[in-house]
């Protein structure tokens, strides 16, 4: 009896979630989790789209009965100076920050596909034209 027990190996349960490093950015992405896993779907809250970049640390959730469906559900936060209740949204060199009583926009600002400065000039020009006519 002890020989049959000895040959039976316990099934090693894969963790339900792991931290990994993105090896192939995009969606689907590749992530190093001990070995590299490719074709991982990327999930985000409704209305929000995100593509992880190579080198980012991400949280991988393993769904399915056998945990056979890994997917990326988030990244390690980079902002260190946020106060409680503040939000920062960053993409490349652009940033939107909702602070304590302030909204900060950093980067090239476009409104309806038009540069903000040009957009304002057109509005002012229309207003001045309407006043003169």
N, C-alpha and C positions, 0 to 999 in steps of 0.2 A: 504494500500500500504506500509506503513512503517513497518508493521509486516513481509511482505515478504522480505523486504530489510534487516531486522534485522536477519533473519534466514540464509540468504545467506552469507557464509563465503568466504572471499577473498582467492583465491588459493595462497598458499605461494610458491613462486618460489625458488627452491634450487639454491644455488650459483653455478656459472660455474666452479669454482676452489676453493679448500680449502687446508690449511696446516693441516697435520695430523701426528701422530706418528705411526711408523710401529709396529704392535703387533705380526705378524707372518712373519718372513723374508723369502725371496725367490721370485719365480715367478711361479704362482701367489702369491700375498702377502695379508696380512691382515693389515688394517689401522684403527686407532681410529679417527673418524670424528664425534664427538658427541657420536655416537654409533659405535660399531665395524663393518666395512665392510670387507668382505672376498672375495677371488678370484679376486683380482684386478690384471689386467695385468700390466706388467712393460715395458715401452717404453724407448728407447735410440736412439741416432743418429746411422745411418747405419754403420755396421761393429763393433759396440761397444756393449758389453753385460755387464749387471750389475744386481746384485741381492741385493736389500736393506736388511740391517740387522735390527733385532728387536731393537727398540729404536731410529732409525734414524728419523729425521723430513723430510717429503716428501711433494711434491706438487702433489695434486690429481686433475686431469682435469676430468670434468664430461661431457662426450660426449653423443650424441643421442638427438633426438627431445625432450625427456622428461628428459634429463640428467640422463638417467638410466644406462649408461655404464661408471662407474668411472675407471680411469686408472692412474697409477703412471708415471709421466713424468720427475721427477727430485728430487734432495735432496738439503737441505740447505748446502751451502759450508762451509767446515771446515777450509780451509787454510786461515790464517789471514795475512801471510807475503808475499803474492804474489804481485809483482809489475805489473803495466799495461803491457799487452802482454804476461805475463808468464803463463805457464800451468803446473798443477800438476795432476798426475794420481796416485791414491793410492788404494791399495787392501790389506787388512790385514796389515802386517808390511812392505810390499814392496812399493816402490814409484819410479815413473819416473817423473822427473821435468825438464821442458824446461825453462831455465832462460835466463837472458840477456847475451847471448854469451856463455852459458854453458848447458850441458846435464848432469844431475845427475841421477845415478841409485843406489838405496838403496835396499838391500835385497839379496837373493840368486840368482845369475845370471846364467841362462841356455841358451845354444846355441844349437839348433837342438837336444834338449833333453839331452844335456850333460853339466855337470858343466863347467863353463868358464875356470877354471884353467886346468882341464883335456883336454878340447878342445884345448887350447893354447899349452899344452905339446905335444899333438898328431901332431899338425901342425909343431911345431919346430922339433919333431922327424922325421917327413916325410922330412922336408927340409934338416936336417943333413944327413939322409940316402941317399937322392938324391945327396948330395955333395960328399959323400964318395964313391958312386958306380960308 
